[in-house]
Amino acid sequence: MPLLLEPTPDGTGRYLDWVLSGLCWTLALALGAFAIALVAGTLGGIARTLQGRTQRAIGRIYVEIFRNVPLLVQMFFWYFVLPELLPARIGAAIKEMDPPWASFFPALVCLGLFTGARIAEQVRAGIDALDSGQREAALALGLKRATIYRVILLPQAFRIILPTLTSEFMTIFKNTSVALTIGLVELTATAREINENTFRTFEAFGVVTIVYLVLALAAWYVMNAIERAVRFPGMAAPGQRL
């Protein structure tokens, strides 16, 4: 679009450079948060399937808190409230970080833990869907519980929940837009800045809408390729191609 080729008000580049910068921050935030979500979600899902009441309670508390509090409220908590709750020196160091890192890291942790709570329930459901005889047989063979999860249960559970993980992977790119509320100039914030400078709302948000669509389609393609690569013929759902 012609708008992207026009110079910015500060004369340092074009609006296309702003969009590319916003895209880079969106990608970094989404991919980093998804990595955190996979780790937190896996640990949370495992905790919810353990026999110990304490572990199950910890897993449930994590899921219920992060899944039921709105993402925007959590974003504000990590950015505005948490530094005030930490020791003075640590809180001051966080608040004195240079932009955009002062906004990026709280958004990264917030989005990662928020998505992780959703993934934790999916991991729990995937493990519970497996035949309990597998776990009992592994225990009878003398395998440690950590080995049972790592070698037997989790690989199968992740194959089962890959379609829902695909949805989470696509959603996390859209949820990065909430980070604009704490000052991170990602794609949506970039579109708002372009609109404020040019008053060409349709073009500014139209470009960003197309970028989000391309990101979602790319995320779906990658996850779908992974799903096909790791699928076991005997575990394919009815109607799915092998």
Number of C-alpha atoms within 10 A of each C-alpha: 10 8 16 17 12 13 14 18 12 7 8 9 13 16 22 18 15 20 23 14 16 21 21 14 18 27 18 17 26 24 17 16 26 26 14 21 29 21 16 23 29 22 18 29 28 22 21 27 17 14 9 10 12 12 16 18 13 13 24 18 15 19 24 13 13 19 19 11 11 11 18 15 10 21 23 17 15 19 22 14 13 13 18 16 10 12 9 11 9 13 15 13 11 20 15 11 12 9 12 13 14 18 23 23 19 22 28 24 19 26 28 25 25 29 27 30 29 24 28 28 22 23 28 23 17 21 24 14 12 15 10 11 9 13 17 12 12 16 14 9 9 10 12 11 12 10 12 18 17 11 10 14 20 20 14 19 20 19 19 24 18 21 15 14 21 19 14 18 22 21 15 23 22 17 16 23 16 18 27 18 15 19 17 26 26 26 30 25 20 23 26 18 16 23 16 12 12 14 12 14 14 10 18 24 18 14 18 20 15 11 15 19 15 12 18 19 13 13 19 18 13 12 19 14 11 14 18 14 10 13 15 13 10 7 11 14 10 6 6 7 8 12
